Amino acid sequence: MPTVAFRRGFVYLAAVGFLALAGTSDFAAGQAKKDKLKPDLDVPKEPPVAGIKDGTFVKPAASAAPTTYFYAVSSAKDEFIGQGETIAYDGDKLRVSEVKGGTKVRLGVAKKSDWELTVAPPVGGTLKVGEYPDSKRYPENGKAPGLEFKGMNRDSTKVAGKFVVWEYEVVKGVVTKLAIDFIQQSEEKGPPLYGVVRYNSSFK
């Protein structure tokens, strides 16, 4: 007949074994769940934002293959739209379309976009390759270029900024190529947000 000490030891080892198995099971389940989840945000490698942060637009280098991504950097936590975060989407989460007088880029996989960027020339103009300084909030931009980046239920009542169109191609009403860099200040005097858009573009 087993002694009391032996029985206690057996119970202890059994309990340890059970906890170890339970821990392994929980970890495996958690890891499997994690592996199945693909994050919505994928940060592209080395996006060309250095020049933008200096307030200037530097023509990007040519790309060996078409590029499609969105990348924005919020300069400070009190920058209202991005709130200090980096916003990055890879190619399959960009939807580009023409809007009245300009172009809209929608970000996200759901019908309702996570974020939206709209750029436009002054009212009555046509969006072309070139730089657009002194931009105002679209669509109330009037004689100024139009610019608006918004999302996550945050938008600006006023906008100051500028953008440059490096590449823009439309075929039968469908945007086929797009390359834009932009700087936006919410409420005209807030900290800046810097952004880069590439859509089937020949630029990095």
N, C-alpha and C positions, 0 to 999 in steps of 0.2 A: 504493500500500500504506500503511495507516495507520501513523503513528509510534507508538513505545512510549508516549509521553506521552498521545497520543490514546486508545490502547487502555486505559491505566490510568484516564483520565478517564471513558471510557465504562463501564468496570466499576464505578467508584465511583458514578456516577449511577444505574446499574442497581440497585446494592445499596441506595442510599438510597430509590429508588422502591419496591423490594420491601419494605423495612422500613416505609415509610409506608403502603403498602397493607395489610401485615400488621397494623400497629397499628390502622388504620381498621377492618379486619375484626374484630379482637378487641374493639374498643370497641363496634362495632355489635352484635355477638353478645351482649356483656355487657349492653348497654343493653336489647336486646330481651328478654333473660332477666329483667332487673330489672323491665321494664314488665309482664311477664306475672305477676309475683309480687304478690299483694295481701296486705299485712300483716294478721295476725290482730287486731292491736291498733289501734284508732282512738280517739284521745283526744277526748272530746266538748268542745265549746267552753264555757268558763266554767261548769264544774260548781259547785254551791253548797256548797263545803266550808269557806269562811272561818269561819262560825260554829262548825262542828264542831271546828275546830282550837283554838278557844278553850274547848272543853269544853262548849259549849251547843248546843242544837238550835233553829234558827231556821226557822220555817215557810217553805217555799219559795214563790216566786211562782207564780201560775197560768200554765199554758202554753197558747198558742193552738192547738196541735196535740198529740196524744198523744206522750209521750216514752218511749223505751226505751233504756236504757244502764246500764252499771255503771262506777263510778269509785272507786278507792281510792288513798290516798296513805299510804305508809309513812313515818313521821316520822324514822327514823334507820336507818343501815346495820345497826345491831345489833338492829333490830326483826326478830324471827325469821321471821315469815311473809312479809312483803313485802320485807325486806332492803334498805330504803332506796329502793325503786323505786315508780313510779306504775303502777297496774294499771287498764287501761281497755278496755272492750269495747263495741262498738256493738250495735244492736238485734238483728240476726239471730244473735247468738252467745249470747243469754240464753235459758235454759229454766227456767221456774218451775213448781213443783209443790207440792202439799201433802204433808207428811210427818206422822208421828205427833205431834200437838200443835202443829204449826207449819208453816212454809213454807221450802222450799229453793230457792235460785237456783243453777243450774249455768252455768258460763261456758266457752265453747269450742265447736268444731264437731264434734269427735270424740265417739264414744260415751263415752269416759272423759273427764270434764271436766278442764279445766286448773285451775279453782278452784271452790270451793263455799262458799256462805254459807247458814247455817241460822239462823233466828230462831224463837223459840217463847215462849209465855207460861209461867208456872209450871205444873207437871204438874197436869192436871185442868182447866186453864183453856182459854179460847178466844182466839185471837189477834184483837185488835181495834185500832182506831185509838187511839193513845195512846203515852205514854212508858213505857219499861221500864228503870228504873235497876237497879243492882246485879246485872247479868246474870252468869251462870256458864256454863261450857262445856256445850253441848248434846251428848248427851242426859242428862248426869248433873246437870242443873240443879236437880232436885227442886222445892222451893218457890220458887226464884228463877226469873226469866226465863232462857231459854236462848239462847245466842249462840255461833256458831262460824264463823270464816272460815279456810279452809285451802286448800292447793293446792301443786302442784309437789313433791309428796312431803314437804311440811312441814305439821305440825299441832301443836297445843299440848296438853299433858297437863292444863293448867288455863287458864281464861280469866277475866278480869275485864273488865267493860265495861258498856255501855248502848246502847240503841237506841230509836228512835221510829218508829212506824208512822203515816205521814201519810195513807195511802190503802191500802185492802185490800178487794178485792171477789172473791168466789168464786161462781161460777154452776155448779150441778150438779157440784160437786167439782172444778171447773177454776178456777184463779186467773186472773182476767181483768184485774185492775188491782192495781198494787202500787207503793208509794213508801215507802222506808225510808232512814234515815240511821243510821249506827252508829259506835261507837268500841270498839275491842278492844285489850286488853293481854294479850299472850301470857305464860303462866306467872304471871299476875295482877299482876306488878310490872314487866313489860317496857315499852319505849317504845310509845306508842299507834300504832295504825293507824286511819285515818279513812276511812269509805266511804259511798257514795251509790248507791242502787238505784232505778231507775225502770223500770216495766214497763207499757206501755200507759197511762201515768199522765197525769193532768191537771195535774201539777206539773212545773216545770222541774227 
